[in-house]
């Protein structure tokens, strides 16, 4: 006879684990089903090369909501966050831009390029913190249907409008611009230094198939600015042990609350009876019954594969078909025999302990996007680099290092330039890896001599291995038509689905992607209220 649970969570990514932890803490009997051999989804650490531990996909932490860290007591379950100190941007001229957590040092370095920008930098930071504080409560809000006739459904939207009207005129103006402008145009209003604008605009394209001059990317800039560590906005860090340790800490909290996590248990379909989810069927044919099912996998897999179109309203199916994934990111993870030596700032100094950004100017960033628009990976891409082994010695043998390189653009729909044919990424994986390493080597010439091993992760690999459709790291683009009350579909942004008892709890729901946990927490609260 099939076993029965109060709730089943499909997928042990960090959002699924967060949902399971909250449900179990509320006394529910919870089962988490994960198709891989390890928890974490894309937030996972694996020893691909002996002695070196890679954060294969997700690699930095900032957006994880502080209330989740506090309520689940993640520190007791092994979570330790190590702050990243600033961003170092080498330039082709041999110069550099280096912003750190030391305000005076950052002011001096920006002043080398522009005294006006150095003074505007503080003003910009205060404005972004102000806007982040306005937006932060929205992260924990369950979006309501704006077309509902019920006052209780409209109240959250009215509360946002009331708060917006109470803001100073300048803040309302900035907030409106962030929702409509491109990252580059928005930053043009504040700064004149090209390298500064290019590096800052990079946050506006993460997880989107857009360029820094594309309208709407200014909001993504704010989305990433809302990250915090220990109450400090715009702070980024690393999880000791890699991002997989962060996922393990949430899994530990869920287990401590009574949740069961079953690995290598792939879900084939959701059981539906009279329009209601009653459990799941596994790939091996086993049935598991439950009163409630929560899916942390993306809408395409959940509805088109596990539920099936025949159980869904036609207009909802069309909305899901039009939901945009368009993966545009890749990763190159390196095991190194030593540290890279950057021409712009030589030696193993503190500039290597933060992020290293290959974003020398705005035109460079936009040209990288131009290649992607025509179905080609960027030959000179934007690259965000961290060397986590400098702050976490557990990731590599003594004297050796791990380098993590996040890359845009790597379009999922890769095409041959001459014929327009769409080949498999498998044919171009190593050439893509070469382009990334060649680009970094222009700034750190000794890099190629240090490489002991490399792992090249394409959008196709992300789809195959981690179950993210089209390799989109956010389970769908963070574009204006796919945010808040429209994510993942109009009328269904409150974590419910057209199937009673089935809820969505992954990054395809509000407030979106990144290692945040908010979708999982919000969905669990919604399911418990129902």
Phi, psi and omega per residue, in radians:
X1 nan 2.329 -3.104
X2 -1.067 2.489 3.072
X3 -1.266 2.746 -3.062
X4 -2.237 2.365 3.141
X5 -2.211 2.785 3.007
X6 -1.208 -0.659 -3.107
X7 -2.594 2.442 2.996
X8 -1.989 2.336 3.048
X9 -1.945 2.155 3.122
X10 -1.589 2.024 3.111
X11 1.729 2.215 -3.137
X12 -1.832 0.667 2.903
X13 -1.205 3.052 -3.014
X14 -1.127 -0.540 3.092
X15 -1.245 -0.727 3.088
X16 -1.086 -0.728 3.110
X17 -1.140 -0.675 3.114
X18 -1.104 -0.793 3.103
X19 -1.034 -0.779 -3.131
X20 -1.087 -0.705 -3.121
X21 -1.103 -0.756 -3.134
X22 -1.204 -0.685 3.111
X23 -1.137 -0.744 -3.134
X24 -1.167 -0.665 3.102
X25 -1.098 -0.455 3.124
X26 -1.511 0.115 3.057
X27 1.627 0.130 3.118
X28 -1.395 2.584 3.011
X29 -1.501 1.950 -2.923
X30 -2.108 2.418 3.033
X31 -2.164 2.236 3.048
X32 -1.843 2.273 -3.127
X33 -1.992 2.131 -3.092
X34 -2.199 2.251 -3.072
X35 -1.327 -0.404 3.137
X36 -1.537 3.116 -3.101
X37 -1.542 0.016 -3.043
X38 -2.510 2.595 3.077
X39 -1.418 2.814 3.004
X40 2.140 -0.342 -3.088
X41 1.056 -2.161 3.124
X42 -1.448 -0.169 3.086
X43 -1.719 1.356 -2.987
X44 -2.443 2.575 3.065
X45 -1.997 2.263 -3.123
X46 -2.395 2.516 3.106
X47 -1.572 1.452 -3.096
X48 -1.296 -0.595 3.122
X49 -2.150 2.338 -3.007
X50 -0.879 2.158 3.078
X51 1.566 -0.175 -3.099
X52 -2.053 2.206 -3.107
X53 -1.882 2.084 -3.123
X54 -1.737 2.367 2.815
X55 -1.423 1.634 -2.846
X56 -1.022 -0.817 -3.140
X57 -1.975 -1.586 3.124
X58 -1.067 2.408 -2.989
X59 -2.398 -0.299 3.099
X60 -2.190 2.775 -3.072
X61 -2.215 2.331 3.038
X62 -2.774 -0.676 -3.013
X63 -1.435 -0.163 -3.137
X64 -0.993 2.126 -2.999
X65 -1.154 2.283 -3.101
X66 -1.054 -0.515 3.122
X67 -1.179 -0.524 3.093
X68 -1.228 -0.776 3.095
X69 -0.996 -0.725 -3.089
X70 -1.292 -0.877 -3.028
X71 -1.196 -0.626 3.131
X72 -1.570 -0.016 3.122
X73 0.898 0.899 -3.020
X74 -1.147 -0.467 3.093
X75 -1.066 -0.639 3.113
X76 -1.197 -0.339 -3.107
X77 -1.820 0.295 2.970
X78 1.846 -0.023 -3.129
X79 -1.332 2.200 3.028
X80 -2.411 2.113 -3.121
X81 -1.751 2.295 -3.117
X82 -1.951 1.985 -3.058
X83 -1.087 2.484 2.970
X84 -1.558 2.316 -3.064
X85 -1.715 1.459 2.939
X86 1.496 -2.999 -3.104
X87 -2.375 2.244 3.125
X88 -1.901 2.156 -3.130
X89 -2.077 1.829 3.064
X90 -1.308 2.635 -3.111
X91 -2.096 2.627 -3.131
X92 -1.021 -0.469 -3.118
X93 -1.261 -0.196 -3.045
X94 1.709 -0.121 3.056
X95 -1.493 -3.081 -3.129
X96 -2.783 2.884 2.958
X97 -2.161 2.272 -3.103
X98 -2.353 1.866 3.073
X99 -1.788 2.245 -3.120
X100 -2.158 -3.130 3.070
X101 -1.352 -0.120 3.067
X102 -1.513 1.901 -3.040
X103 -1.021 -0.775 -3.089
X104 -1.128 -0.724 3.140
X105 -1.145 -0.733 3.112
X106 -1.103 -0.733 3.112
X107 -1.039 -0.757 -3.135
X108 -1.138 -0.711 -3.070
X109 -1.251 -0.713 3.075
X110 -1.141 -0.607 3.136
X111 -1.086 -0.505 3.089
X112 -1.039 -0.534 -3.133
X113 -1.653 -0.658 -3.125
X114 -2.906 2.066 3.082
X115 -1.138 -0.640 3.124
X116 -1.067 -0.753 -3.139
X117 -1.179 -0.619 3.122
X118 -1.065 -0.718 3.135
X119 -1.300 -0.587 3.119
X120 -1.270 -0.414 -3.083
X121 -1.062 -0.729 3.105
X122 -1.123 -0.770 -3.125
X123 -1.114 -0.728 3.096
X124 -1.066 -0.785 3.141
X125 -1.047 -0.747 3.123
X126 -1.123 -0.693 3.127
X127 -1.133 -0.721 -3.128
X128 -1.212 -0.648 3.076
X129 -1.117 -0.718 3.102
X130 -1.042 -0.789 3.135
X131 -1.225 -0.593 3.095
X132 -1.140 -0.663 3.132
X133 -1.173 -0.575 3.057
X134 -1.179 -0.730 -3.043
X135 -1.415 -0.453 -3.024
X136 -0.958 -0.802 3.126
X137 -1.074 -0.428 -3.134
X138 -1.178 -0.451 -3.120
X139 -1.083 -0.599 -3.123
X140 -1.647 0.148 -3.082
X141 -1.612 2.501 2.995
X142 -1.533 1.999 -3.107
X143 -1.082 2.448 3.111
X144 -1.871 2.895 -3.131
X145 -1.358 2.026 -3.102
X146 -1.182 -0.237 -3.135
X147 -1.728 0.086 3.120
X148 -1.217 2.614 3.080
X149 -1.700 0.005 -3.130
X150 -1.555 2.243 -3.091
X151 -1.053 -0.659 -3.111
X152 -1.123 -0.508 3.098
X153 -1.319 -0.538 -3.093
X154 -1.485 -0.302 -3.053
X155 -1.013 -0.775 3.126
X156 -1.038 -0.655 3.124
X157 -1.201 -0.654 3.102
X158 -1.166 -0.624 3.098
X159 -1.105 -0.720 3.109
X160 -1.107 -0.779 -3.139
X161 -1.081 -0.719 3.130
X162 -1.095 -0.770 3.120
X163 -1.147 -0.658 3.130
X164 -1.116 -0.753 -3.132
X165 -1.171 -0.460 -3.128
X166 -1.409 -0.175 -3.140
X167 -1.270 2.695 3.022
X168 -1.061 2.712 -3.097
X169 -0.960 -0.755 -3.107
X170 -1.092 -0.675 3.140
X171 -1.204 -0.695 3.097
X172 -1.105 -0.696 3.127
X173 -1.099 -0.809 3.124
X174 -1.100 -0.713 -3.119
X175 -1.116 -0.715 3.112
X176 -1.129 -0.713 3.110
X177 -1.102 -0.706 -3.134
X178 -1.071 -0.527 -3.114
X179 -1.447 -0.210 -3.003
X180 -2.175 -0.409 -2.992
X181 -1.656 2.926 2.971
X182 -1.422 2.755 3.125
X183 -1.063 -0.734 -3.108
X184 -1.144 -0.764 -3.135
X185 -1.152 -0.687 3.124
X186 -1.092 -0.782 -3.115
X187 -1.244 -0.479 3.076
X188 -1.008 -0.504 -3.115
X189 -1.303 -0.280 -3.075
X190 -1.893 -0.617 -2.938
X191 -2.297 2.829 3.098
X192 -2.074 -0.278 -3.090
X193 -1.402 2.119 -3.019
X194 -1.085 -0.812 -3.087
X195 -1.132 -0.600 3.104
X196 -1.166 -0.804 3.135
X197 -1.132 -0.699 -3.127
X198 -1.100 -0.814 -3.108
X199 -1.156 -0.727 -3.140
X200 -1.232 -0.603 -3.115
X201 -1.205 -0.330 -3.123
X202 -1.015 -0.579 3.123
X203 -1.126 -0.311 -3.116
X204 -1.469 -0.141 -3.097
X205 -1.973 -0.094 -3.090
X206 -1.064 2.192 3.083
X207 1.361 0.178 3.127
X208 -2.205 2.673 3.038
X209 -1.684 1.047 -3.104
X210 -2.392 2.771 3.069
X211 -1.717 2.991 -3.085
X212 -1.159 -0.300 3.104
X213 -1.747 0.174 3.131
X214 -1.496 2.298 3.096
X215 -0.999 2.485 3.131
X216 1.756 -0.336 -3.112
X217 -1.289 -0.286 3.081
X218 -1.120 -0.614 3.104
X219 -1.115 -0.728 -3.131
X220 -1.068 -0.569 3.026
X221 -0.994 -0.823 3.122
X222 -1.153 -0.709 -3.140
X223 -0.932 -0.767 -3.136
X224 -1.395 -0.396 3.115
X225 -1.249 -0.385 -3.088
X226 -1.308 -0.057 3.088
X227 -1.130 2.629 3.119
X228 -2.674 2.618 3.002
X229 -2.304 2.182 -3.107
X230 0.942 0.675 3.048
X231 1.462 -0.036 -3.126
X232 -1.658 2.020 3.114
X233 -1.123 2.668 3.083
X234 1.053 0.531 3.080
X235 -1.786 2.337 3.130
X236 -2.104 2.638 -3.121
X237 -2.675 -3.120 3.118
X238 -2.067 2.601 3.031
X239 -1.561 2.202 3.100
X240 -1.029 2.263 -3.058
X241 1.577 0.046 -3.111
X242 1.561 2.962 -3.102
X243 -1.125 -0.389 3.075
X244 -1.071 -0.537 3.114
X245 -1.195 -0.596 3.057
X246 -1.067 -0.833 3.111
X247 -1.077 -0.710 3.127
X248 -1.096 -0.600 -3.140
X249 -1.175 -0.673 3.097
X250 -1.198 -0.704 3.100
X251 -1.074 -0.700 3.118
X252 -1.113 -0.715 3.104
X253 -1.117 -0.689 3.127
X254 -1.141 -0.781 3.132
X255 -1.118 -0.701 3.141
X256 -1.083 -0.508 3.121
X257 -1.479 -0.088 3.074
X258 1.960 0.005 -3.133
X259 -1.278 2.576 3.052
X260 -1.844 2.323 3.126
X261 -2.069 2.113 -3.085
X262 -1.970 2.051 -3.135
X263 -1.594 2.840 -3.102
X264 0.888 0.773 -3.138
X265 -2.250 1.455 -3.067
X266 -1.399 2.295 3.139
X267 -1.492 2.272 3.111
X268 -1.562 -0.834 -3.132
X269 -2.735 2.812 3.070
X270 -1.589 2.281 3.082
X271 -1.305 2.275 -3.125
X272 -2.280 2.275 3.108
X273 -2.338 2.114 -3.128
X274 0.930 0.750 3.088
X275 1.341 0.224 -3.109
X276 -2.220 2.427 3.061
X277 -1.275 2.253 -3.111
X278 -2.114 0.038 -3.129
X279 2.663 -2.820 -3.134
X280 -2.436 2.798 3.001
X281 -1.990 2.281 3.132
X282 -1.493 2.859 3.136
X283 -1.063 -0.496 3.135
X284 -1.448 0.042 3.089
X285 1.693 -0.157 -3.139
X286 -1.220 2.566 3.060
X287 -1.850 2.470 2.987
X288 -2.324 2.213 -3.078
X289 -1.726 2.643 3.134
X290 -2.784 2.699 3.058
X291 -1.304 -0.556 -3.085
X292 -2.401 2.478 3.076
X293 -2.174 2.290 3.055
X294 -2.068 2.290 3.132
X295 -1.922 2.182 3.059
X296 -1.754 0.083 3.066
X297 -1.546 2.945 -2.952
X298 -1.285 2.902 -3.043
X299 -1.072 -0.632 -3.134
X300 -1.090 -0.830 -3.138
X301 -1.207 -0.718 -3.100
X302 -1.114 -0.913 -2.976
X303 -1.562 -0.700 -3.084
X304 -1.411 -0.531 -3.107
X305 -1.774 -0.930 -2.981
X306 -1.458 -0.517 3.129
X307 -1.691 -0.948 -3.113
X308 1.717 2.419 -3.051
X309 -1.073 -0.537 -3.062
X310 -1.107 -0.351 -3.133
X311 -1.638 0.000 -2.972
X312 -2.087 2.615 3.058
X313 -1.093 2.547 -3.084
X314 -1.056 -0.706 -3.115
X315 -1.191 -0.581 3.097
X316 -1.173 -0.736 3.105
X317 -1.029 -0.743 3.131
X318 -1.112 -0.702 3.109
X319 -1.079 -0.733 3.136
X320 -1.182 -0.655 3.093
X321 -1.101 -0.573 -3.104
X322 -1.569 -0.071 3.100
X323 -1.135 2.269 -3.008
X324 -1.643 2.220 3.009
X325 -1.764 -1.194 3.059
X326 0.832 1.101 3.113
X327 -0.994 2.428 -3.057
X328 -2.385 0.179 -3.012
X329 -2.133 2.621 3.010
X330 -2.361 3.028 3.098
X331 -2.337 2.538 2.937
X332 -2.240 2.035 3.136
X333 -1.867 2.304 -3.032
X334 -2.154 2.434 2.909
X335 -1.735 2.168 -3.020
X336 -2.036 2.589 3.108
X337 -1.470 -0.106 3.134
X338 -3.036 -2.850 -3.093
X339 -1.752 2.493 3.063
X340 -1.170 2.568 -3.128
X341 -1.998 1.867 -3.079
X342 -1.459 2.300 -3.116
X343 -1.024 -0.651 -3.070
X344 -1.193 -0.531 -3.136
X345 -2.632 1.626 -2.933
X346 -1.342 2.752 3.061
X347 1.648 2.980 -3.101
X348 -1.595 1.059 -3.088
X349 -1.532 -3.115 -3.106
X350 -1.135 -0.269 3.113
X351 -1.119 -0.322 3.129
X352 -1.497 -0.135 -3.082
X353 -1.525 -0.192 3.072
X354 -1.788 -2.690 3.042
X355 -1.472 2.571 3.062
X356 -2.054 2.078 -2.985
X357 -1.957 2.106 3.030
X358 -1.586 1.528 -3.081
X359 -2.656 1.167 -2.943
X360 -1.207 -0.484 3.113
X361 -2.823 2.895 -3.057
X362 -1.156 -0.690 3.118
X363 -1.072 -0.681 3.089
X364 -1.009 -0.796 -3.130
X365 -1.100 -0.752 -3.095
X366 -1.238 -0.621 3.103
X367 -1.155 -0.594 3.060
X368 -1.056 -0.700 3.096
X369 -1.203 -0.646 -3.123
X370 -0.979 -0.737 3.127
X371 -1.132 -0.703 -3.115
X372 -1.146 -0.594 -3.137
X373 -1.001 -0.505 -3.103
X374 -1.815 0.406 2.995
X375 1.364 0.437 3.118
X376 -2.115 2.561 3.037
X377 -1.297 2.635 -3.092
X378 -1.216 2.187 3.089
X379 -1.294 -0.479 3.036
X380 -2.221 1.445 -2.975
X381 -1.497 2.888 2.880
X382 -1.303 2.307 -3.111
X383 -2.328 2.279 3.037
X384 -1.916 2.075 -2.990
X385 -2.023 2.410 2.914
X386 -2.331 2.636 3.079
X387 -2.069 1.409 -2.983
X388 -1.126 -0.406 -3.114
X389 -1.191 -0.244 3.066
X390 -1.229 -0.494 3.132
X391 -1.923 -0.199 -3.120
X392 -2.364 1.693 -3.044
X393 -1.238 -0.149 -3.119
X394 -1.319 -0.158 -3.004
X395 -1.572 -0.259 -3.086
X396 -2.658 2.749 3.084
X397 -1.108 2.796 3.140
X398 -0.945 2.323 3.125
X399 1.417 -0.165 3.125
X400 -1.838 2.934 -3.084
X401 -2.561 2.746 3.031
X402 -1.909 2.314 3.064
X403 -2.098 2.224 3.134
X404 -1.900 2.183 -3.080
X405 -2.140 1.904 3.044
X406 -1.550 2.331 -2.935
X407 -2.255 2.342 2.903
X408 -2.364 2.241 0.398
X409 -2.165 2.540 3.060
X410 -2.381 1.506 -3.042
X411 -1.178 2.365 3.103
X412 -1.017 -0.739 -3.125
X413 -1.496 1.234 -3.096
X414 -1.323 2.344 -3.102
X415 -2.253 2.655 3.042
X416 -1.243 2.271 -3.106
X417 -1.034 -0.617 -3.028
X418 -1.430 -0.684 -3.026
X419 -1.878 -0.344 -3.070
X420 1.412 0.011 3.127
X421 -1.171 2.656 3.137
X422 -1.811 1.760 3.108
X423 -1.529 2.984 3.007
X424 -1.273 2.560 3.080
X425 -1.046 -0.419 -3.108
X426 -0.970 -0.524 -3.107
X427 -1.349 -0.288 -3.023
X428 -2.168 0.112 -3.072
X429 -1.018 -0.882 -3.053
X430 -1.223 -0.591 3.082
X431 -1.142 -0.652 3.062
X432 -1.097 -0.799 3.093
X433 -1.044 -0.693 3.101
X434 -1.077 -0.745 -3.125
X435 -1.077 -0.687 3.131
X436 -1.149 -0.844 -3.101
X437 -1.174 -0.692 3.095
X438 -1.053 -0.694 -3.140
X439 -1.134 -0.805 3.133
X440 -1.134 -0.655 -3.100
X441 -1.143 -0.353 3.049
X442 -1.120 -0.441 -3.117
X443 -1.843 -0.462 3.126
X444 -2.283 1.471 -2.971
X445 -1.073 -0.385 -3.109
X446 -1.471 -0.032 -3.008
X447 -1.001 -0.816 -3.029
X448 -1.073 -0.543 -3.136
X449 -1.299 -0.257 -3.073
X450 -1.640 -0.267 -2.946
X451 -1.290 2.090 3.054
X452 -1.655 -0.531 -3.124
X453 -2.816 2.592 3.038
X454 -2.383 2.524 3.055
X455 -2.086 2.083 3.128
X456 -1.822 2.118 -3.086
X457 -2.007 1.992 -3.140
X458 -1.693 2.937 3.067
X459 -1.008 -0.602 3.101
X460 -1.145 -0.672 3.072
X461 -1.107 -0.713 3.134
X462 -1.098 -0.700 3.107
X463 -1.149 -0.832 -3.084
X464 -1.148 -0.830 -2.993
X465 -1.428 -0.738 -2.999
X466 -1.881 0.011 3.054
X467 1.225 0.486 3.111
X468 -1.757 1.937 -3.046
X469 -0.955 2.312 -3.138
X470 1.006 0.265 3.079
X471 1.239 0.365 3.126
X472 -1.384 2.153 -3.017
X473 -1.255 -0.240 -3.138
X474 -1.906 0.277 -3.068
X475 0.966 0.619 -3.116
X476 2.255 2.505 -3.054
X477 -1.108 2.603 3.063
X478 -1.631 1.100 3.088
X479 -1.794 2.811 -2.977
X480 -1.000 -0.630 -3.124
X481 -1.358 0.021 3.122
X482 -2.244 0.609 -3.130
X483 -2.134 2.732 2.999
X484 0.906 -1.979 -3.044
X485 -1.269 -0.075 -3.125
X486 -1.897 0.086 -3.068
X487 -1.929 2.035 0.073
X488 -1.615 -0.136 -3.130
X489 -2.699 2.551 3.122
X490 -0.992 2.333 3.135
X491 1.490 -0.141 -3.097
X492 -2.292 0.683 -3.125
X493 -1.630 -0.003 -3.077
X494 -1.701 0.462 3.055
X495 1.350 -0.227 3.024
X496 -1.308 2.952 3.051
X497 -2.383 2.969 3.087
X498 -1.105 -0.241 3.076
X499 -1.640 2.067 -3.140
X500 -1.059 2.407 3.118
X501 1.421 -0.002 3.085
X502 -1.942 2.202 -3.102
X503 -2.177 2.657 3.023
X504 -1.751 2.424 -3.107
X505 -2.447 0.316 -3.127
X506 -1.750 -2.971 -3.064
X507 -1.204 -0.209 3.084
X508 -1.316 -0.040 3.085
X509 -1.886 2.962 3.088
X510 -1.077 2.428 0.089
X511 -1.691 0.251 3.030
X512 1.934 -2.720 -2.917
X513 -1.612 -3.052 -3.013
X514 1.671 2.858 3.091
X515 -1.335 1.545 -2.983
X516 -2.073 -0.780 -3.122
X517 1.429 -0.292 -3.084
X518 -1.060 -0.749 3.098
X519 -1.005 -0.720 3.131
X520 -1.146 -0.774 3.138
X521 -1.144 -0.824 -3.111
X522 -1.072 -0.755 -3.116
X523 -1.142 -0.683 3.114
X524 -1.100 -0.731 3.108
X525 -1.090 -0.733 3.129
X526 -1.111 -0.811 -3.126
X527 -1.081 -0.675 -3.134
X528 -1.217 -0.614 3.097
X529 -1.156 -0.534 -3.132
X530 -1.377 nan nan
